[in-house]
Amino acid sequence: MRFLRVVVIIGVVLGALFVGVDRWAVGYAENRLAERIQARQGLAGTSEVEIHGFPFLTQALSHDLDRVDLRLRGVEAMAEGRKTRLSEVDASFHGVKLNGDYSGGTAERAEGSALITYADLTAASQTGATLTYGGAPGKVKVTAGVTVLGRTLTRSVVSTVALVDAEDGKGGKVVRVHADEVPGEGLPGIEGLVRKKTDFDRRLDGGLPAGLQLSALTSDEAGVHLSLSGSNVVLAGS
C-alpha cells in the first residue's frame, strides 16, 4: 500500500509538472504568435492570441493546432493608399498547420467579425462628411456641407452601406456607402455635388490576414459590423 501511495504521489507530481510546463509553453507560443501577426500585418493597434486544446505540446510537436482565436484592436487597413481603421477584429482559425520553424501557420478555414465605428467611418470618407447610425440595419446617416453659388449648405442623407464586388479587377469586396436619395435631386449639378461628399467605396483587404475575406455587412448604433470568412488563411509567417 505504501508503494502504491508513493507511485500515486509521484504520478500526481509529474502530472502537475507536465501541466505547468504545457501551460507555460502555450502562453509563450501565444505571445510569440501575437507578435508575429502584429509585425506581419504592420498593425498600429494590439493583438491577442488564444490557442485551444490540451495538451498543447503534443499539438505543437505534430505541427497541427485544432483552433486559434485572434483578437485585434485598432487595426489600420491600408488599400489604394487610404487608411481605414477597424476598431475590432475577432477571428477563429481551425485546422492550423504550423510552419516548420513555428513562425506561423495556415488555417484550413476561418471565420470572424470586424467593427468600424462611425468615427472611423467618418475619417474613412475623407470628404469632411459625418456619418452616424441611419436608424435601421444597413443604413447610415451622412451629413456634409456643399458649396453652391458661394454659399455652403449642410445636407443630410440616409445612405445604404453594403458590400459590393470590387470593380478594379483585383477581386474581393469593397464597403460602399451610397445615398438612397439626395435633397434637390434633379436640379442641375446638385446631386453630383452632394454625392461627391456622401458617397464612397473602401477596400479593407490590407488590414486582414491573407485569405480572410469580407462576407456580410450590417450596421447598428455601435457602427458597421463585418462578417469574415475564408479558407487557407495565413495566420502568420512569411
URDA-V916315 format. One record per residue. N is the residue number from 1. SS is DSSP state (A for helix, B for strand, O for the rest). PSI is psi in radians with two decimals (NA if undefined). D_CENTER is the distance of its C-alpha to the mean C-alpha in whole Angstrom. Layout:
n:N ss:SS psi:PSI d_center:D_CENTER
n:N ss:SS psi:PSI d_center:D_CENTER
This chain:
n:1 ss:O psi:-0.71 d_center:59
n:2 ss:A psi:-0.69 d_center:58
n:3 ss:A psi:-0.78 d_center:57
n:4 ss:A psi:-0.67 d_center:54
n:5 ss:A psi:-0.74 d_center:53
n:6 ss:A psi:-0.75 d_center:53
n:7 ss:A psi:-0.76 d_center:51
n:8 ss:A psi:-0.78 d_center:48
n:9 ss:A psi:-0.78 d_center:48
n:10 ss:A psi:-0.71 d_center:47
n:11 ss:A psi:-0.74 d_center:45
n:12 ss:A psi:-0.78 d_center:43
n:13 ss:A psi:-0.81 d_center:43
n:14 ss:A psi:-0.68 d_center:41
n:15 ss:A psi:-0.75 d_center:39
n:16 ss:A psi:-0.69 d_center:38
n:17 ss:A psi:-0.74 d_center:38
n:18 ss:A psi:-0.78 d_center:35
n:19 ss:A psi:-0.75 d_center:33
n:20 ss:A psi:-0.79 d_center:33
n:21 ss:A psi:-0.72 d_center:32
n:22 ss:A psi:-0.77 d_center:30
n:23 ss:A psi:-0.64 d_center:28
n:24 ss:A psi:-0.74 d_center:28
n:25 ss:A psi:-0.75 d_center:27
n:26 ss:A psi:-0.64 d_center:24
n:27 ss:A psi:-0.75 d_center:23
n:28 ss:A psi:-0.78 d_center:24
n:29 ss:A psi:-0.70 d_center:22
n:30 ss:A psi:-0.78 d_center:19
n:31 ss:A psi:-0.76 d_center:19
n:32 ss:A psi:-0.71 d_center:20
n:33 ss:A psi:-0.68 d_center:17
n:34 ss:A psi:-0.72 d_center:15
n:35 ss:A psi:-0.73 d_center:17
n:36 ss:A psi:-0.75 d_center:16
n:37 ss:A psi:-0.76 d_center:13
n:38 ss:A psi:-0.70 d_center:13
n:39 ss:A psi:-0.75 d_center:16
n:40 ss:A psi:-0.70 d_center:15
n:41 ss:A psi:-0.20 d_center:11
n:42 ss:O psi:0.71 d_center:14
n:43 ss:O psi:2.45 d_center:11
n:44 ss:O psi:-0.29 d_center:13
n:45 ss:O psi:-2.47 d_center:12
n:46 ss:B psi:2.75 d_center:12
n:47 ss:B psi:2.49 d_center:11
n:48 ss:B psi:2.48 d_center:13
n:49 ss:B psi:2.41 d_center:14
n:50 ss:B psi:2.13 d_center:16
n:51 ss:B psi:2.16 d_center:18
n:52 ss:B psi:2.83 d_center:20
n:53 ss:O psi:2.52 d_center:24
n:54 ss:O psi:2.40 d_center:27
n:55 ss:O psi:2.63 d_center:29
n:56 ss:A psi:-0.69 d_center:26
n:57 ss:A psi:-0.69 d_center:29
n:58 ss:A psi:-0.61 d_center:30
n:59 ss:A psi:-0.76 d_center:26
n:60 ss:A psi:-0.72 d_center:26
n:61 ss:A psi:-0.57 d_center:30
n:62 ss:A psi:-0.06 d_center:29
n:63 ss:O psi:0.46 d_center:26
n:64 ss:B psi:2.18 d_center:24
n:65 ss:B psi:2.35 d_center:21
n:66 ss:B psi:-0.85 d_center:21
n:67 ss:B psi:2.42 d_center:18
n:68 ss:B psi:2.21 d_center:15
n:69 ss:B psi:2.40 d_center:12
n:70 ss:B psi:2.29 d_center:10
n:71 ss:B psi:2.08 d_center:8
n:72 ss:B psi:2.46 d_center:7
n:73 ss:B psi:2.31 d_center:9
n:74 ss:B psi:0.74 d_center:9
n:75 ss:B psi:2.39 d_center:7
n:76 ss:B psi:1.91 d_center:10
n:77 ss:B psi:2.12 d_center:9
n:78 ss:B psi:2.19 d_center:12
n:79 ss:B psi:2.30 d_center:14
n:80 ss:O psi:0.60 d_center:18
n:81 ss:O psi:0.14 d_center:18
n:82 ss:B psi:2.51 d_center:16
n:83 ss:B psi:2.40 d_center:14
n:84 ss:B psi:2.13 d_center:11
n:85 ss:B psi:2.26 d_center:10
n:86 ss:B psi:2.03 d_center:6
n:87 ss:B psi:-0.71 d_center:8
n:88 ss:B psi:2.45 d_center:6
n:89 ss:B psi:2.15 d_center:3
n:90 ss:B psi:2.20 d_center:6
n:91 ss:B psi:2.59 d_center:7
n:92 ss:B psi:2.27 d_center:11
n:93 ss:B psi:2.24 d_center:13
n:94 ss:B psi:2.47 d_center:17
n:95 ss:B psi:0.98 d_center:20
n:96 ss:B psi:2.13 d_center:18
n:97 ss:B psi:1.99 d_center:21
n:98 ss:B psi:2.58 d_center:22
n:99 ss:O psi:2.82 d_center:23
n:100 ss:O psi:-0.57 d_center:27
n:101 ss:O psi:0.19 d_center:26
n:102 ss:O psi:0.38 d_center:23
n:103 ss:O psi:-0.19 d_center:21
n:104 ss:O psi:-2.74 d_center:18
n:105 ss:B psi:3.10 d_center:18
n:106 ss:B psi:2.31 d_center:17
n:107 ss:B psi:2.46 d_center:16
n:108 ss:B psi:-0.73 d_center:18
n:109 ss:B psi:2.80 d_center:15
n:110 ss:B psi:2.66 d_center:12
n:111 ss:B psi:2.75 d_center:10
n:112 ss:B psi:-2.85 d_center:8
n:113 ss:B psi:2.78 d_center:6
n:114 ss:B psi:2.70 d_center:4
n:115 ss:B psi:2.26 d_center:7
n:116 ss:B psi:2.04 d_center:9
n:117 ss:O psi:2.87 d_center:12
n:118 ss:A psi:-0.53 d_center:16
n:119 ss:A psi:-0.74 d_center:17
n:120 ss:A psi:-0.60 d_center:14
n:121 ss:A psi:-0.61 d_center:14
n:122 ss:A psi:-0.79 d_center:18
n:123 ss:A psi:-0.62 d_center:17
n:124 ss:A psi:-0.45 d_center:15
n:125 ss:A psi:-0.57 d_center:19
n:126 ss:O psi:0.46 d_center:21
n:127 ss:O psi:-0.02 d_center:24
n:128 ss:O psi:0.02 d_center:25
n:129 ss:O psi:2.67 d_center:24
n:130 ss:B psi:2.28 d_center:23
n:131 ss:B psi:2.36 d_center:20
n:132 ss:B psi:3.11 d_center:20
n:133 ss:B psi:2.43 d_center:20
n:134 ss:O psi:0.11 d_center:23
n:135 ss:O psi:-0.07 d_center:24
n:136 ss:O psi:2.71 d_center:23
n:137 ss:O psi:2.34 d_center:20
n:138 ss:O psi:0.12 d_center:18
n:139 ss:B psi:2.50 d_center:20
n:140 ss:B psi:2.65 d_center:20
n:141 ss:B psi:2.22 d_center:23
n:142 ss:B psi:2.17 d_center:24
n:143 ss:B psi:2.25 d_center:26
n:144 ss:B psi:2.72 d_center:28
n:145 ss:B psi:2.33 d_center:31
n:146 ss:B psi:2.30 d_center:33
n:147 ss:B psi:2.09 d_center:36
n:148 ss:B psi:2.11 d_center:39
n:149 ss:O psi:0.72 d_center:43
n:150 ss:O psi:-0.05 d_center:42
n:151 ss:B psi:2.42 d_center:41
n:152 ss:B psi:2.09 d_center:37
n:153 ss:B psi:2.33 d_center:36
n:154 ss:B psi:2.21 d_center:33
n:155 ss:B psi:2.50 d_center:32
n:156 ss:B psi:2.42 d_center:29
n:157 ss:B psi:2.64 d_center:28
n:158 ss:B psi:2.19 d_center:26
n:159 ss:B psi:2.68 d_center:23
n:160 ss:B psi:2.26 d_center:21
n:161 ss:B psi:2.17 d_center:17
n:162 ss:B psi:2.86 d_center:16
n:163 ss:B psi:2.27 d_center:15
n:164 ss:B psi:2.78 d_center:17
n:165 ss:B psi:2.37 d_center:18
n:166 ss:O psi:2.50 d_center:18
n:167 ss:O psi:0.21 d_center:22
n:168 ss:O psi:0.12 d_center:22
n:169 ss:O psi:0.01 d_center:23
n:170 ss:O psi:-0.10 d_center:20
n:171 ss:O psi:-3.12 d_center:18
n:172 ss:O psi:-3.00 d_center:15
n:173 ss:B psi:2.70 d_center:14
n:174 ss:B psi:2.67 d_center:14
n:175 ss:B psi:2.14 d_center:13
n:176 ss:B psi:2.28 d_center:17
n:177 ss:B psi:2.09 d_center:19
n:178 ss:B psi:2.17 d_center:22
n:179 ss:B psi:2.33 d_center:25
n:180 ss:O psi:-0.81 d_center:27
n:181 ss:O psi:2.68 d_center:30
n:182 ss:O psi:2.20 d_center:32
n:183 ss:O psi:2.28 d_center:35
n:184 ss:O psi:0.20 d_center:37
n:185 ss:O psi:2.35 d_center:36
n:186 ss:O psi:-0.43 d_center:39
n:187 ss:O psi:2.43 d_center:41
n:188 ss:O psi:2.12 d_center:41
n:189 ss:O psi:-0.33 d_center:38
n:190 ss:A psi:-0.85 d_center:36
n:191 ss:A psi:-0.76 d_center:34
n:192 ss:A psi:-0.71 d_center:32
n:193 ss:A psi:-0.75 d_center:32
n:194 ss:A psi:-0.79 d_center:30
n:195 ss:A psi:-0.47 d_center:28
n:196 ss:A psi:-0.48 d_center:27
n:197 ss:A psi:-0.56 d_center:26
n:198 ss:A psi:-0.49 d_center:24
n:199 ss:O psi:2.39 d_center:23
n:200 ss:B psi:2.78 d_center:20
n:201 ss:B psi:2.59 d_center:17
n:202 ss:B psi:2.26 d_center:14
n:203 ss:O psi:2.61 d_center:12
n:204 ss:O psi:0.13 d_center:9
n:205 ss:A psi:-0.64 d_center:9
n:206 ss:A psi:-0.22 d_center:10
n:207 ss:A psi:0.10 d_center:7
n:208 ss:O psi:2.60 d_center:6
n:209 ss:O psi:2.46 d_center:8
n:210 ss:O psi:2.22 d_center:11
n:211 ss:O psi:-0.28 d_center:12
n:212 ss:O psi:2.11 d_center:9
n:213 ss:B psi:2.77 d_center:9
n:214 ss:B psi:2.32 d_center:9
n:215 ss:B psi:-0.38 d_center:12
n:216 ss:B psi:2.86 d_center:12
n:217 ss:B psi:2.54 d_center:12
n:218 ss:B psi:3.06 d_center:14
n:219 ss:B psi:2.67 d_center:15
n:220 ss:B psi:-2.87 d_center:17
n:221 ss:O psi:-0.46 d_center:19
n:222 ss:O psi:-0.48 d_center:15
n:223 ss:B psi:-2.76 d_center:14
n:224 ss:B psi:2.17 d_center:12
n:225 ss:B psi:2.28 d_center:10
n:226 ss:B psi:2.41 d_center:8
n:227 ss:B psi:2.46 d_center:9
n:228 ss:B psi:2.56 d_center:7
n:229 ss:B psi:2.84 d_center:10
n:230 ss:B psi:2.95 d_center:12
n:231 ss:B psi:2.71 d_center:15
n:232 ss:B psi:0.91 d_center:17
n:233 ss:B psi:2.22 d_center:13
n:234 ss:B psi:2.04 d_center:14
n:235 ss:B psi:-0.69 d_center:13
n:236 ss:B psi:-3.13 d_center:15
n:237 ss:O psi:-3.07 d_center:18
n:238 ss:O psi:NA d_center:20
